[in-house]
């Protein structure tokens, strides 16, 4: 995994890279949605991960044949998380607005952060995110919009896989040098979702007009954003990086409005705001240095 800058300086290029990554992911989602009517969300997921795997393997050329059992175990779990996260997220945005799906998906990392944190104040931020989910429920029940319950469930499941993705991406980054772990994990993720995605893959093979959309999805949703994130982490501190990622629900909502005509009112805007507050709050809380126990004077001699 790339290392954050040694000092706390924030380079503007790093900020632009993170925002570019968020934008690329959401633009990639809008491109992927053009494939859903033809090959389905799972077929799109399979092809996106498989093609991204091939591109990254050609660029990075990892020596995976020399990996240990421990390294392979971590990469396999990483791939399972990638496949589930992407497959269920695409299934969600096939049924509910993009911004709503991203906001719901954020609950996975937020709950994980709260579980791993020892600070009770982090429960307040999880509560803020939960309040945002309640507002979405109110909008769905009494507002103009009505969200498909299956789409909501898919987004929450994707959030759970996102939490596992965070755990195993960090572990893989520590065990496997470079980005080879990510490249192989994408291939494993493609195999994981191949069974539900197989009909879509077969359909794509006989429809060349879809190939450009598949390539665009793989580049915009995988290759470009991951490359930008890796480069950004070399230019800005990790806490700043995490806070900038918290803007993703807003980026998704804006792109959904601009590209897909997915309008939203004040209730949904309040939800996005609460999710961002929760994410920024937990990130800042975990970035604070924990007090070290004072050594006994005699022990220090």
C-alpha positions in Angstrom: 0.0 0.0 0.0 1.3 3.5 -0.7 2.5 5.5 2.2 1.0 8.9 3.1 3.3 11.9 3.2 5.6 12.1 6.2 4.5 15.6 7.0 1.0 17.1 7.3 1.3 19.1 4.1 -1.7 18.8 1.8 -0.8 19.2 -1.9 -3.7 20.5 -4.0 -2.9 17.9 -6.7 -3.7 15.2 -4.1 -7.1 16.7 -3.3 -7.9 16.9 -7.0 -7.0 13.3 -7.5 -9.3 12.1 -4.7 -12.2 14.2 -6.1 -11.3 12.8 -9.6 -11.4 9.3 -8.2 -14.9 9.9 -6.6 -16.2 11.4 -9.9 -14.7 8.7 -12.0 -16.4 6.0 -9.9 -19.8 7.6 -10.2 -19.4 8.4 -13.9 -18.4 4.7 -14.3 -21.6 3.7 -12.5 -23.7 5.8 -15.0 -21.9 4.1 -17.9 -22.5 0.7 -16.3 -26.2 1.4 -16.0 -26.4 1.6 -19.8 -25.4 -2.0 -19.8 -28.0 -3.3 -17.3 -30.9 -3.6 -19.8 -28.8 -5.8 -22.1 -26.6 -7.9 -19.7 -27.9 -7.2 -16.2 -26.1 -5.9 -13.2 -24.2 -9.1 -12.4 -23.0 -9.5 -16.0 -21.7 -6.0 -15.9 -20.0 -6.6 -12.6 -18.3 -9.8 -14.0 -17.0 -8.1 -17.1 -15.9 -5.0 -15.3 -13.8 -6.9 -12.8 -12.4 -9.4 -15.4 -11.3 -6.6 -17.8 -9.9 -4.5 -15.0 -8.0 -7.6 -13.8 -6.5 -8.2 -17.2 -5.4 -4.5 -17.6 -3.8 -4.4 -14.1 -2.0 -7.7 -14.6 -0.5 -6.4 -17.9 0.6 -3.2 -16.3 1.8 -4.5 -12.9 2.9 -8.1 -13.8 2.8 -9.4 -10.2 4.8 -12.6 -9.5 1.8 -14.3 -7.9 3.2 -17.8 -8.4 5.7 -17.1 -5.6 3.1 -16.0 -3.0 2.8 -17.8 0.3 -0.4 -19.5 1.6 -0.9 -16.5 3.9 -0.7 -14.1 1.0 -3.1 -16.1 -1.2 -5.6 -16.5 1.7 -5.7 -12.7 2.1 -6.0 -12.1 -1.6 -8.9 -14.6 -2.0 -10.9 -13.0 0.8 -10.1 -9.6 -0.8 -11.5 -10.9 -4.1 -14.7 -12.3 -2.4 -15.2 -8.8 -0.8 -14.6 -7.1 -4.2 -17.1 -9.3 -6.0 -19.8 -9.0 -3.4 -19.4 -5.2 -3.0 -19.5 -4.4 -6.7 -22.2 -6.9 -7.6 -24.7 -5.9 -4.9 -23.9 -2.2 -5.5 -24.7 -2.5 -9.2 -27.9 -4.4 -8.3 -28.8 -1.6 -6.0 -28.4 1.2 -8.5 -30.4 -0.8 -11.0 -33.4 -0.2 -8.6 -32.8 3.0 -6.6 -31.1 6.4 -7.3 -27.3 6.5 -7.4 -26.9 9.0 -4.5 -29.3 7.0 -2.3 -27.4 3.8 -2.9 -24.0 5.3 -2.1 -25.4 6.9 1.1 -26.8 3.5 2.2 -23.6 1.7 1.3 -21.6 4.1 3.5 -23.3 2.5 6.6 -21.0 -0.5 6.2 -17.7 1.4 6.7 -19.2 3.6 9.4 -20.4 0.7 11.5 -17.0 -1.0 11.0 -15.2 2.2 12.2 -17.5 2.4 15.2 -16.9 -1.2 16.1 -13.1 -0.8 15.8 -13.1 2.4 17.8 -12.9 2.6 21.5 -14.3 6.1 21.7 -17.9 6.3 22.9 -18.4 9.5 21.0 -18.2 7.6 17.7 -21.6 6.2 18.6 -23.0 9.7 18.1 -21.7 9.7 14.5 -23.2 6.3 13.8 -26.4 7.7 15.3 -26.2 10.6 12.8 -25.9 8.1 9.9 -28.8 6.1 11.3 -30.9 9.3 11.5 -30.1 9.8 7.8 -31.4 6.4 7.0 -34.6 7.2 8.9 -35.0 10.3 6.8 -34.7 8.2 3.7 -37.4 5.9 5.0 -39.6 8.9 5.7 -39.1 10.2 2.1 -39.9 6.8 0.7 -43.0 6.4 2.8 -44.5 9.9 2.7 -42.6 11.8 0.0 -42.8 11.8 -3.8 -40.1 9.1 -4.1 -40.6 5.5 -3.2 -37.5 3.3 -3.0 -37.5 -0.3 -4.0 -37.0 -2.3 -0.7 -34.9 -4.8 -2.7 -32.6 -2.0 -3.9 -32.2 -0.7 -0.4 -31.3 -4.2 0.8 -28.8 -4.7 -1.9 -27.1 -1.3 -1.0 -26.9 -2.3 2.6 -25.4 -5.7 1.7 -22.9 -3.9 -0.5 -22.0 -1.8 2.5 -21.3 -4.9 4.5 -19.0 -6.2 1.8 -17.4 -2.8 1.7 -16.5 -3.2 5.3 -14.9 -6.6 4.6 -13.1 -4.9 1.6 -11.6 -2.3 3.9 -10.3 -5.1 6.2 -8.8 -7.3 3.6 -7.5 -4.6 1.3 -5.4 -3.3 4.2 -4.3 -6.8 5.0 -3.4 -7.6 1.4 -1.6 -4.3 1.1 0.6 -5.3 4.0 1.3 -8.8 2.8 1.6 -8.4 -1.0 4.0 -5.8 -2.4 2.8 -3.3 -5.0 -0.7 -3.5 -6.5 -0.5 -7.1 -7.5 -2.9 -8.2 -4.8 -5.6 -5.9 -6.1 -5.1 -7.1 -9.7 -5.5 -10.8 -8.7 -8.3 -10.0 -6.3 -10.3 -8.5 -9.2 -9.9 -11.7 -11.1 -11.1 -13.7 -8.1 -14.0 -11.3 -7.7 -15.0 -11.8 -11.3 -15.0 -15.6 -10.7 -17.2 -15.1 -7.6 -19.9 -13.4 -9.5 -19.6 -15.4 -12.7 -22.5 -17.7 -12.0 -25.2 -15.0 -11.9 -23.2 -13.0 -14.4 -22.6 -15.8 -17.0 -25.8 -15.0 -19.1 -24.7 -11.4 -19.5 -21.1 -12.4 -20.4 -22.5 -14.7 -23.1 -24.7 -12.0 -24.4 -21.8 -9.5 -24.6 -19.7 -12.0 -26.6 -22.2 -11.8 -29.5 -23.0 -8.1 -29.3 -19.8 -6.1 -30.2 -21.7 -2.8 -29.8 -21.5 -3.4 -26.0 -17.8 -3.8 -25.9 -16.9 -0.1 -25.7 -19.4 0.4 -22.8 -17.8 -2.5 -21.0 -14.3 -1.1 -21.5 -15.5 2.4 -20.3 -17.0 0.8 -17.2 -13.8 -1.1 -16.4 -11.6 2.0 -16.9 -13.9 4.5 -15.1 -15.0 2.3 -12.3 -11.8 0.4 -11.5 -8.5 1.3 -13.3 -8.8 5.2 -13.2 -10.1 5.6 -9.6 -7.8 3.1 -8.0 -4.8 4.6 -9.8 -5.8 8.1 -8.7 -6.3 7.0 -5.1 -2.9 5.4 -5.0 -1.3 8.5 -6.3 -3.3 10.7 -3.9 -2.2 8.8 -0.9 1.4 9.8 -1.8 0.5 13.5 -1.7 -1.9 14.0 1.2 -2.2 12.5 4.8 -4.5 9.5 5.2 -7.0 11.4 7.5 -7.4 14.1 4.8 -7.8 11.4 2.2 -10.6 9.7 4.2 -12.4 12.9 4.9 -12.4 13.8 1.1 -13.8 10.3 0.4 -16.7 11.2 2.7 -17.9 13.6 -0.1 -18.8 10.6 -2.3 -22.5 10.6 -1.6 -22.7 14.3 -2.7 -20.6 13.5 -5.8 -23.0 10.6 -6.6 -26.1 12.7 -6.0 -24.8 15.5 -8.3 -23.7 13.1 -11.1 -27.0 11.2 -10.7 -28.9 14.5 -11.1 -26.7 15.7 -14.0 -26.4 12.4 -16.0 -29.5 10.5 -15.0 -32.0 13.3 -14.1 -32.3 11.9 -10.6 -33.6 14.9 -8.7 -33.9 15.1 -4.9 -35.4 17.3 -2.2 -34.4 18.6 1.2 -35.0 15.3 3.0 -32.5 13.4 0.8 -30.1 16.4 1.0 -30.3 16.2 4.8 -29.5 12.5 4.6 -26.4 13.1 2.5 -25.3 15.8 5.0 -25.8 13.5 8.0 -23.8 10.7 6.3 -20.9 13.1 5.5 -21.0 14.4 9.1 -20.8 10.9 10.5 -18.0 9.9 8.2 -15.9 13.0 8.8 -16.5 12.8 12.6 -15.4 9.2 12.9 -12.4 9.8 10.6 -11.2 12.8 12.7 -11.8 10.9 15.9 -9.7 8.0 14.8 -7.0 10.4 13.5 -6.5 11.9 17.0 -3.4 10.4 18.7 -4.3 8.2 21.6 -2.6 9.2 25.0 0.3 6.9 25.8 0.6 5.5 29.3 3.2 7.4 31.4 6.1 5.2 32.2 7.2 4.9 35.8 10.2 7.0 36.5 12.1 4.0 37.8 11.3 1.9 34.7 12.6 4.7 32.4 16.1 4.6 34.1 
